[in-house]
Amino acid sequence: MTTLDIKPQIEMLLEKQWSDLAATHPHLAAALDRRMVMGAVVYELARDPAYQESLARAEAVGQTASIATQTLLPMVERIVDRVMKLFLP
């Protein structure tokens, strides 16, 4: 079984989004809890059928964790974007 730790990639993507958010909505960025946003991203990934299918496919073909992570990164980016847009006014 391939074990993926995508948390560093999520954190990297959130950091960029957070910088953009702080530049346009500094008070909102200061008020949001990053752990809560991270939890929302993880929750959405768990619910996303395309992500889950790709994860299962990566495991079925025996992709290494690093290759699988890179393959799944565009989906993770999409989910991070979607979650961050939930918080924008």
Residue pairs with C-beta under 8 A, 6 or more apart in sequence:
1 59
2 58
2 59
2 62
2 63
2 64
2 65
2 68
3 65
4 55
4 65
4 68
4 69
4 72
5 65
5 69
6 45
6 69
6 72
6 76
7 38
9 69
9 73
9 76
10 38
10 41
10 42
10 76
10 80
11 38
13 76
13 77
13 80
14 34
14 37
14 38
14 41
14 80
14 84
17 80
17 81
17 84
18 29
18 34
21 28
21 29
21 32
21 84
21 87
21 88
22 29
22 30
25 88
25 89
28 87
28 88
28 89
32 87
37 83
37 84
37 87
40 83
40 86
41 76
41 79
41 80
41 83
44 79
44 82
44 83
45 51
45 75
45 76
45 79
46 52
48 75
48 79
50 75
51 72
51 75
51 76
51 79
54 71
54 72
54 75
55 68
55 72
58 67
58 68
58 71
58 72
59 68
63 71
